Amino acid sequence: MKSILNLIIAIPTLLISTSCDGQIKNAKTVTVKIDGNCEMCEKTIESAANQKKVVSLDWNKDTKQATISYDDSKTNPDEILKRVALAGYDNEKFLAPDEAYAGLPGCCKYDRNRKKSEIEKTVIATTATTAVEQSVVANQFKAVFDSYFELKNALVKTDSKTANVKAVDLSSQLNKVDMSKLDNSQHEVWMKVYNDLIAESEVISKSKNIEDQRTQFMNMSESMYKLLKVAKLEAPVYYQHCPMYNDGKGANWLSMENAVKNPYYGSQMLSCGKTIETIK
């Protein structure tokens, strides 16, 4: 009887804990119209917008209406709706790029009735960047890549504890990126890689197994490469390849040095690999 009573008490406690975990601080709510057709559209729109503890978007396929709750200390409706547009969906503030709309599945290709003349000025005003804004973007991306390089160096040294710490640092820098300052190409890539990078950083930060950390780093490096191509960093970065890792399938990583220091084998095969691309 006592164990059943304890279980009854534990269940609501768990529910309360889970509910609090997903709360958005400084929450503000707005309602907007987003074009779309079906349940697949709903999933894509919500995935593009939602960020844990920062944004919660709920879209209704019948009314085309979305309710957005967001932490106004970390984001704003324009930033959220821009991500939705880059996923292929026209809305009150932004028209989706033609290539993003063209890439939608057939069932998701809604009628594009919004007039460019009504929205175009908003798009131009929001996406135009000054030299100062470009510098801000470059600096915040530099902080992300600096953390990545420090994580890479820890793996070169086969130091799993330092890798834990550097992965936490990387996650912190990823969460500091101000998406409202990104141009369209940066925003599109960021939206595709952000969740994976956060997930991989979290695994590395908690793992005590250097090989598990290296596997996650391999996946992370592919996303970081995509981000680097649009990041516009000032210093050159070297894209390097180890032909032996991953059961002989090979694996890549990024480095600030042209000299190879292999993060997948460390001192066992420190110089195994080569530079396959220099990104400037």
Buried (B, 14 or more C-beta within 10 A) or exposed (E): EEEEEEEEEEEEEEEEEEEEEEEBEEEBEBEBBBBBBEEBBBEBBBBBBBBEEBBBBBBEBEEBEBEBBBBEEBBBBBBBBBBBBBBBBBBBBBBBBEEBBEEBEEEBBBEEEBEEEEBEEBBEEBEEBEEEBEEEBBEBBBBBBBBBBBBBBBBBBBBBEBBBBBBBBBBEBBBEBEBBBBBBEBBBBBBBBBBEBBBBBBBBBEBEEBEBBBBBBBBBBEBBBBBBBBBBBEEEBBBBBBEBBBEEEBBBBBBBEEEBBBBBBBEEBBEBBEBEBEBE
